[in-house]
Amino acid sequence: MLKKLNGQHNFHILIVSDKRNKTFIAHCLDMDIVAQAKTRNEAIEQLKALVETQLEYCLENDMLETAFRPAPKAYWDKFYANQQKDMISQLSSHKIPIHKLVSNLEMSYA
């Protein structure tokens, strides 16, 4: 996940390996922005640049309320299903202590 401007929030990033085209797709679900590259790291770096450019543009043009348009639900479902699978794997193999998992909470105040 990419750090937001002040480090207070994480962007939700879905990484997909497109084996047929031998590329990686990085999708910022919070803003529905997508980047594609030959390597995972290149896709992530391109996505960071796109997100930064979009936020700068919106800030400069007093349009921040338009910056955050979430991706369709199907992509979020895929993201959370993979997160759950990773978490179960880490817990089952004792790769991560439970207290560390619980200490990393993401909150939003409404």
C-alpha positions in Angstrom: 0.0 0.0 0.0 1.2 3.5 -0.8 1.5 6.2 1.8 -0.9 9.1 1.5 0.4 12.7 1.5 1.0 13.1 5.2 1.6 9.4 6.0 -1.7 9.2 7.9 -3.5 7.0 5.5 -2.7 4.1 3.1 -3.9 3.8 -0.5 -5.3 0.4 -1.4 -3.3 -1.1 -4.3 -4.3 -4.2 -6.2 -1.4 -5.8 -8.1 -2.4 -8.2 -10.9 0.0 -10.3 -12.9 -1.1 -10.5 -16.6 0.7 -13.7 -17.6 -0.6 -13.6 -21.2 1.0 -10.1 -21.9 3.8 -10.6 -19.4 3.0 -7.4 -17.5 1.9 -6.3 -14.1 -1.0 -4.0 -13.4 -1.1 -1.8 -10.4 -4.6 -0.4 -9.5 -5.1 2.3 -6.9 -8.6 1.4 -5.7 -9.2 4.6 -3.8 -8.8 6.7 -7.0 -9.5 4.1 -9.7 -6.1 4.8 -11.4 -4.2 2.0 -13.2 -0.6 1.6 -14.3 0.9 -1.2 -16.3 4.6 -2.2 -16.8 6.9 -5.2 -17.4 7.8 -5.5 -13.7 5.8 -5.2 -10.5 8.1 -2.5 -9.2 7.8 -0.5 -12.4 4.0 -0.7 -12.3 4.0 0.5 -8.7 6.4 3.4 -9.5 4.3 4.4 -12.5 1.1 4.3 -10.3 2.8 6.4 -7.6 3.6 9.0 -10.3 0.0 9.0 -11.6 -1.5 9.3 -8.2 0.8 12.2 -7.3 0.1 13.9 -10.6 -3.7 13.5 -10.1 -3.6 14.8 -6.6 -1.4 17.8 -7.6 -3.7 18.7 -10.4 -6.8 18.4 -8.2 -5.2 20.5 -5.5 -4.0 23.2 -7.9 -7.4 23.4 -9.5 -9.5 23.3 -6.3 -10.9 19.9 -7.3 -9.9 17.6 -4.5 -13.4 16.4 -4.0 -13.2 14.8 -7.5 -9.9 13.0 -6.8 -11.2 10.1 -4.8 -13.5 8.0 -7.0 -13.3 4.4 -5.9 -12.8 1.5 -8.2 -15.8 -0.8 -8.9 -16.8 -3.2 -6.1 -15.5 -6.3 -7.9 -11.9 -4.9 -7.6 -12.3 -4.2 -3.9 -13.7 -7.7 -3.4 -10.6 -9.1 -5.1 -8.4 -6.9 -3.0 -10.0 -8.0 0.3 -10.2 -11.7 -0.6 -6.4 -11.7 -1.3 -5.7 -9.8 1.9 -7.7 -12.3 3.9 -5.9 -15.2 2.2 -2.5 -13.6 3.0 -3.6 -13.0 6.6 -4.8 -16.6 7.1 -1.6 -17.9 5.6 0.6 -15.7 7.9 -1.4 -16.7 11.0 -1.4 -20.4 10.1 2.3 -20.5 9.5 3.1 -18.3 12.6 4.9 -15.8 10.3 3.3 -12.9 12.1 2.4 -12.6 15.8 -1.3 -11.9 16.5 -0.5 -8.8 18.5 1.3 -7.3 15.5 -1.6 -8.0 13.3 -4.0 -6.3 15.7 -1.8 -3.3 16.2 -2.0 -2.4 12.5 -5.5 -1.0 12.4 -6.7 1.3 9.7 -9.3 3.8 10.9 -11.5 6.4 9.5 -13.6 8.8 11.6 -17.1 9.6 10.4 
